[in-house]
Amino acid sequence: MGKVRTTVAKGIARKLAAIAQLKGEAITDFEEAKKLVAELTTIKAKHLRNKVAGYLIRLAKASRPKSVEGGGQQGS
């Protein structure tokens, strides 16, 4: 069994994230990401599918707008 190259998984995940964004699909959890990977690719290796799905979640979280907590004035 070979090692999964990080660059391969990240490249696939970036392409899938772009496709999901064009479709208007929001990826919120790992199970949903795994279904999306299975639906849009022909990856047979479970390890690679999970790596891609995990990185998809990471990309989705990074692209979400950060909420401002507290909302009060600073320094007072």
Summary of the structure (lengths in Angstrom):
residues: 76
radius of gyration: 15.9
end to end distance: 59.2
largest distance: 59.2
contacts: 162
relative contact order: 0.18
helix: 62%
strand: 0%
